[in-house]
Amino acid sequence: MNRLSREGILFENAFSNGTRSIRGIAGSVSGNFSIPGKGVLKRNKAQTDYFTISSLLEPFGYHTMFLYGGESRFDNMKGWFLGNGFDRIIDEPDFKDYEFKGTWGVSDGDLVNRANKEFIQLHEKNQPFAAVVFSSSNHSPFEFPTGKIELVEGVPEKSVKNAVKYADFAIGDFIRQAKKEPYYKDTVFVIVADHNVRVYGDGMVPVNMFHIPALILGGGIEPMTCSRISTQPDVLATALDLIGLDLNYPIMGHSIFSDEKQDLSLMQFNDRYALRVKDKIAVIRPSKEPMTFVYKNGHLEATAHDVELEKNTLAFILSLSHLYNEKLYR
């Protein structure tokens, strides 16, 4: 990722929606913040007619797919993707010739090899495509094929640090393969995390644990660094800004090339929501008074109530619920 970051658009201050994969998927595929309650992938009113990149790009002739090394029925991913316009699911049962399979399914290496083959075939048919490739190796018990990486010293082989290093290796291997193929120059690649490895902390909301890697690269994309506070919806909007289509969408974020881009993120942590605008953060908790903090050196410092910011935080929460309940996010 460090090497690739010099080739594309690096988001230095990207933050996740929440602490679960389905929250990150919703943010990256539908461009929305974390709706109160269960994630939308598992909620009844979001199983059909919910906005996704598939519903956005289908009128332009795009073929859309979801690729996952495990069983896509987990967290209702398969049902949600198919119900909301994706044309094809490729998951564990579809991998007949794989190098390694662990508790969570086939390895990231097998996953990216299959993705590359699928993209080659689609490009040869002049078929526009959009794909979500979802990694799973970086989950306990941290299983991955041997001999692919130089293990991190001082930690067990099956550890989060080695799993992260293997996931990073697979990303690099995929981009190396893609660069050899004609489709690379015509494709926008988005590499973004669903959430941090583990989100924990003693603070009201561990803001620093929501920080995630995010990078966009591909043929013709000029390298740059975006230091502004960004979210998964911002990353999605930026990627869509680069594919050359005139699009209208309900994404809750803005391209970094837009004058409407703001330095804010909305983070959901257990039963709390935190709205960050620059370095001021309002936190809403059930049945308790809202609080305002200043974010300094990775920590929250309590400060005087910013009533407007606290009201805006509550407005976000209520609006997200309203959009879901009335099925308006389409």
C-alpha positions in Angstrom: 0.0 0.0 0.0 2.8 2.4 0.8 4.3 1.9 -2.7 1.0 2.1 -4.5 0.1 5.3 -2.6 2.6 7.1 -4.7 0.8 6.1 -7.8 -2.8 7.2 -7.0 -5.0 9.3 -4.8 -4.1 8.6 -1.2 -6.7 9.6 1.5 -4.5 10.3 4.5 -7.4 11.0 6.8 -10.1 8.5 5.8 -12.5 7.2 8.5 -14.8 4.3 8.6 -18.6 4.5 9.3 -18.6 1.9 12.1 -16.9 -1.2 13.5 -18.4 -4.0 11.5 -17.9 -5.1 7.9 -21.5 -4.6 6.9 -21.2 -0.9 7.9 -18.1 -0.5 5.8 -19.8 -2.3 2.8 -22.8 0.0 3.0 -20.5 3.0 3.1 -18.4 1.9 0.2 -21.1 0.4 -2.0 -24.1 2.5 -1.2 -22.3 5.6 0.1 -24.4 6.0 3.3 -23.5 6.4 6.9 -24.4 3.9 9.7 -28.1 3.7 10.1 -29.2 3.3 13.8 -29.9 -0.3 14.7 -28.8 -3.3 12.6 -26.7 -2.7 9.5 -28.8 -2.2 6.3 -27.4 -5.5 4.8 -29.5 -7.3 7.4 -32.6 -5.1 7.6 -35.8 -5.9 5.8 -36.5 -2.6 4.1 -33.1 -2.5 2.5 -33.3 -5.9 0.7 -34.6 -4.4 -2.5 -34.8 -0.9 -4.1 -31.9 0.3 -2.0 -29.3 2.5 -3.7 -26.0 0.8 -4.7 -23.4 1.3 -7.4 -25.2 -1.4 -9.3 -28.5 0.5 -9.5 -26.5 3.6 -10.4 -24.5 2.0 -13.2 -27.0 -0.5 -14.6 -28.6 2.1 -17.0 -25.1 2.5 -18.5 -24.8 -1.1 -19.4 -22.5 -2.1 -16.5 -22.2 -5.7 -15.3 -21.8 -5.8 -11.5 -20.5 -8.5 -9.3 -19.5 -9.3 -5.7 -16.5 -11.6 -5.1 -15.8 -13.1 -1.7 -13.5 -16.0 -0.7 -15.9 -17.2 2.0 -19.6 -18.0 2.0 -21.5 -14.9 0.9 -24.6 -15.9 3.0 -22.6 -14.6 6.0 -24.2 -11.4 7.3 -26.7 -11.7 4.4 -24.3 -10.2 1.9 -25.5 -12.5 -0.9 -29.1 -11.6 -0.4 -28.5 -7.9 -0.1 -26.2 -7.6 -3.2 -28.5 -9.7 -5.4 -31.6 -8.0 -4.1 -30.1 -4.6 -4.9 -29.1 -5.1 -8.5 -25.8 -7.0 -8.6 -25.7 -9.4 -11.5 -23.4 -12.1 -10.1 -22.0 -13.4 -6.8 -18.7 -15.4 -6.8 -18.0 -17.0 -3.4 -16.3 -20.0 -1.8 -18.3 -22.8 -3.6 -17.3 -21.2 -7.0 -13.5 -21.7 -6.3 -12.7 -25.2 -7.6 -9.0 -24.7 -8.1 -7.6 -22.9 -5.2 -4.2 -22.7 -3.4 -5.3 -22.3 0.2 -8.6 -22.5 2.2 -9.0 -21.7 5.8 -11.8 -21.1 8.3 -13.0 -18.0 6.4 -12.7 -19.5 3.0 -10.1 -19.3 0.2 -7.2 -17.0 0.6 -7.0 -13.4 -0.6 -4.5 -14.6 -3.2 -7.0 -17.0 -4.7 -9.6 -14.3 -4.5 -7.6 -11.7 -6.5 -6.5 -14.3 -9.0 -10.1 -15.1 -9.8 -11.0 -11.4 -9.9 -8.3 -10.7 -12.4 -9.5 -13.6 -14.7 -13.0 -12.4 -14.5 -12.0 -8.8 -15.4 -9.9 -10.0 -18.3 -12.9 -11.9 -19.8 -15.3 -9.0 -19.4 -12.9 -6.5 -20.9 -12.3 -8.8 -23.9 -16.1 -8.7 -24.5 -16.1 -4.9 -24.3 -18.3 -5.2 -21.3 -18.2 -2.4 -18.7 -18.1 -3.8 -15.2 -18.1 -2.7 -11.5 -17.0 -5.2 -8.9 -16.7 -5.4 -5.2 -13.8 -7.8 -4.1 -14.1 -8.4 -0.3 -11.0 -9.7 1.5 -11.4 -12.0 4.5 -7.9 -13.3 5.4 -7.5 -10.6 8.1 -9.8 -12.3 10.6 -9.1 -14.6 13.5 -7.7 -17.3 13.4 -5.5 -15.4 10.9 -4.9 -18.2 8.4 -3.0 -17.7 5.1 -0.8 -19.7 2.8 2.8 -20.1 3.8 5.8 -18.8 1.9 4.1 -15.7 0.6 5.4 -13.2 3.0 8.4 -12.7 5.3 6.8 -13.1 8.7 6.9 -10.2 11.2 9.4 -10.8 13.9 8.3 -11.1 17.5 4.7 -12.2 16.9 3.1 -15.6 16.3 2.8 -16.7 12.7 -1.0 -16.7 13.0 -1.3 -13.1 14.2 -3.1 -10.0 13.1 0.2 -8.4 12.0 1.1 -11.2 9.7 -2.5 -11.4 8.4 -2.4 -7.7 7.6 0.9 -8.2 5.8 -0.5 -11.0 3.8 -3.6 -9.0 2.8 -1.2 -6.2 1.8 0.8 -8.7 -0.3 -2.4 -9.9 -2.1 -3.4 -6.3 -2.9 0.1 -5.7 -4.4 -0.1 -9.0 -6.3 -3.5 -8.1 -7.8 -2.3 -4.7 -9.0 0.8 -6.3 -10.5 -1.4 -8.7 -12.4 -3.8 -6.0 -13.5 -1.1 -3.8 -14.8 -0.2 -6.5 -17.3 -3.7 -6.5 -18.8 -5.4 -4.1 -21.2 -8.3 -3.5 -18.7 -6.0 -1.7 -16.3 -5.9 1.6 -18.2 -9.7 1.7 -18.4 -10.4 0.9 -14.8 -10.6 2.9 -11.6 -9.4 0.8 -8.6 -10.6 1.6 -5.1 -8.7 0.0 -2.2 -10.5 0.9 1.1 -10.9 -0.8 4.4 -14.3 -1.7 5.9 -13.1 -0.9 9.4 -10.0 -0.9 11.5 -8.5 -4.2 12.7 -10.0 -3.8 16.2 -12.0 -0.8 17.3 -11.6 -0.4 21.1 -10.6 2.2 23.7 -11.5 3.8 27.0 -12.6 7.1 25.4 -16.1 8.1 24.7 -15.5 7.2 21.1 -12.0 6.0 20.1 -11.8 8.2 17.0 -8.2 7.2 16.1 -9.4 3.6 15.8 -11.8 4.6 13.0 -8.8 5.7 10.8 -8.6 3.4 7.7 -6.4 3.2 4.6 -8.0 4.4 1.4 -6.5 4.7 -2.1 -7.7 5.2 -5.7 -5.5 4.4 -8.6 -5.6 3.3 -12.2 -4.7 4.3 -15.7 -4.5 8.0 -16.2 -5.1 8.9 -12.5 -2.7 11.6 -11.3 -1.0 10.8 -8.0 -2.0 13.2 -5.2 -2.6 13.2 -1.4 -5.9 14.2 0.1 -5.3 15.3 3.7 -8.9 16.4 4.3 -11.1 14.4 6.7 -12.9 11.9 4.5 -15.4 9.0 4.8 -16.1 5.8 2.8 -18.9 7.7 1.0 -16.4 10.4 0.0 -14.1 7.8 -1.4 -17.0 6.3 -3.4 -18.1 9.7 -4.7 -14.5 10.5 -5.8 -14.1 7.2 -7.6 -17.4 7.8 -9.5 -16.2 11.2 -10.4 -13.3 9.6 -12.3 -15.2 7.2 -14.5 -16.4 9.8 -17.0 -20.2 9.6 -16.6 -22.7 12.2 -15.8 -24.2 10.7 -12.6 -26.8 11.8 -10.0 -26.9 9.9 -6.8 -27.9 10.0 -3.1 -24.4 9.3 -1.7 -23.8 10.9 1.7 -20.4 12.2 0.7 -18.7 14.3 -1.9 -15.8 13.9 -4.3 -12.6 15.5 -3.3 -12.8 17.4 -6.6 -16.2 19.0 -5.6 -16.6 22.4 -4.0 -19.2 20.7 -1.7 -16.6 18.4 0.0 -16.6 19.0 3.7 -14.2 17.9 6.5 -16.5 15.7 8.4 -17.2 12.1 9.4 -20.0 10.4 11.2 -18.9 7.4 13.4 -21.0 4.8 15.1 -19.5 3.1 18.1 -21.8 0.7 20.0 -24.8 2.8 21.0 -23.1 6.2 20.4 -22.7 8.4 17.4 -19.9 11.0 16.9 -20.1 13.7 14.3 -16.7 15.2 13.6 -16.3 18.5 11.8 -12.7 19.3 11.4 -11.3 18.8 15.0 -14.5 19.3 16.9 -16.6 16.3 17.8 -20.1 16.0 19.2 -21.2 12.7 20.8 -24.8 11.6 21.2 -25.6 8.8 23.7 -29.0 7.3 24.5 -30.8 8.9 27.5 -27.8 11.1 28.3 -26.8 14.7 27.6 -24.8 15.2 24.4 -21.1 16.2 24.8 -18.7 18.2 22.7 -15.0 17.5 22.5 -11.9 18.8 20.7 -9.8 16.1 19.0 -6.1 16.6 19.8 -3.1 14.2 19.4 -5.4 11.2 19.0 -7.5 12.0 22.1 -10.8 13.6 23.0 -10.7 16.7 25.3 -14.0 17.8 26.7 -14.9 21.4 25.9 -18.0 23.7 26.1 -21.2 22.5 24.5 -21.3 23.3 20.8 -25.1 23.3 20.6 -25.3 23.6 16.9 -22.9 20.7 16.3 -24.8 18.5 18.9 -28.1 19.3 17.1 -26.6 18.4 13.8 -25.4 15.1 15.2 -28.9 14.3 16.3 -30.3 15.4 13.0 -28.0 13.0 11.2 -29.2 10.1 13.3 -32.9 11.0 12.9 -32.5 11.6 9.1 -30.7 8.2 8.6 -33.6 6.5 10.4 -36.2 8.4 8.4 -34.5 7.6 5.1 -34.4 3.9 5.9 -37.9 3.6 7.4 -39.6 5.4 4.5 -37.4 3.6 1.9 -36.2 6.9 0.5 -32.6 5.9 0.0 -32.8 5.0 -3.7 
